[in-house]
Amino acid sequence: MSQVTVRISDADKQQVDRIVKELGLDMTTVTRAFYKQIIREQRIPLDFSLDLPAETEEALEESRRLAMRGKTKGYATGKDLVDGVLAAAGADR
């Protein structure tokens, strides 16, 4: 296994640490994910962001309101979620 050392300013390191922690990650995980994504996509992907489009923020807020009113359904797996969404979309047609 190899080790990578990166030199950045203290100010940049503090800002990066804050953002990474807000995302619920650590620097090692982010760095490994970045390298894996470079390999997978064969390009330099630079699209990590805390900012969400307004439409996404609105959808999240609506989801929070529904959850607080008990108008949500839980799913055990991601597949169950997708199947549930597809089933609901089919029922709406």
C-alpha positions as CSV (number, residue, x, y, z in Angstrom):
1,M,0.0,0.0,0.0
2,S,1.3,3.5,-0.9
3,Q,1.1,6.7,1.1
4,V,0.5,10.2,-0.3
5,T,1.5,13.4,1.3
6,V,0.0,16.7,0.2
7,R,1.2,20.1,1.3
8,I,-1.5,22.8,1.6
9,S,-1.8,26.0,3.7
10,D,-3.1,25.7,7.2
11,A,-6.1,27.9,6.3
12,D,-7.0,25.6,3.3
13,K,-6.6,22.5,5.5
14,Q,-9.0,23.9,8.1
15,Q,-11.6,24.8,5.5
16,V,-11.3,21.4,3.9
17,D,-11.6,19.6,7.2
18,R,-14.7,21.6,8.1
19,I,-16.4,20.7,4.8
20,V,-15.4,17.1,4.9
21,K,-16.7,16.7,8.4
22,E,-20.0,18.4,7.4
23,L,-20.4,15.7,4.7
24,G,-19.8,13.1,7.4
25,L,-16.5,12.0,6.0
26,D,-12.8,12.1,6.8
27,M,-9.9,13.2,4.7
28,T,-8.6,9.6,4.1
29,T,-12.0,8.5,2.8
30,V,-12.4,11.5,0.5
31,T,-8.9,11.1,-0.9
32,R,-9.4,7.4,-1.6
33,A,-12.8,8.1,-3.2
34,F,-11.2,10.8,-5.4
35,Y,-8.5,8.5,-6.7
36,K,-11.0,5.7,-7.3
37,Q,-13.2,8.1,-9.2
38,I,-10.3,9.2,-11.4
39,I,-9.5,5.6,-12.2
40,R,-13.2,4.7,-12.9
41,E,-14.0,7.8,-15.1
42,Q,-10.5,8.3,-16.6
43,R,-10.7,12.0,-15.9
44,I,-10.2,14.4,-13.0
45,P,-13.6,14.8,-11.4
46,L,-14.0,17.9,-9.3
47,D,-17.7,18.0,-8.3
48,F,-17.9,17.7,-4.5
49,S,-20.2,20.4,-3.1
50,L,-22.2,21.3,0.0
51,D,-24.4,23.6,-2.1
52,L,-27.6,22.0,-3.4
53,P,-29.8,23.3,-6.2
54,A,-32.9,25.2,-4.9
55,E,-35.1,22.4,-6.3
56,T,-33.3,19.8,-4.3
57,E,-33.4,22.0,-1.1
58,E,-37.2,22.4,-1.7
59,A,-37.7,18.6,-2.1
60,L,-35.7,17.9,1.1
61,E,-37.8,20.4,3.0
62,E,-41.0,18.8,1.7
63,S,-39.7,15.4,2.8
64,R,-38.9,16.8,6.2
65,R,-42.4,18.2,6.6
66,L,-44.0,14.9,5.5
67,A,-41.8,12.9,7.8
68,M,-42.8,15.2,10.8
69,R,-46.4,14.5,10.0
70,G,-45.9,10.8,9.8
71,K,-46.7,10.7,6.1
72,T,-43.6,8.7,5.1
73,K,-42.8,5.0,4.5
74,G,-39.5,3.4,5.5
75,Y,-37.6,1.0,3.3
76,A,-35.1,-1.7,4.4
77,T,-32.8,-1.4,1.3
78,G,-32.2,1.0,-1.6
79,K,-33.8,-1.6,-3.9
80,D,-37.0,-1.5,-1.8
81,L,-37.0,2.3,-2.1
82,V,-36.6,2.2,-5.9
83,D,-39.2,-0.5,-6.2
84,G,-41.6,1.6,-4.1
85,V,-41.0,4.7,-6.1
86,L,-41.5,2.9,-9.4
87,A,-44.7,1.3,-8.0
88,A,-46.0,4.6,-6.9
89,A,-45.2,6.2,-10.2
90,G,-47.0,3.4,-12.0
91,A,-50.1,3.9,-9.7
92,D,-50.2,7.6,-10.5
93,R,-50.5,7.0,-14.3
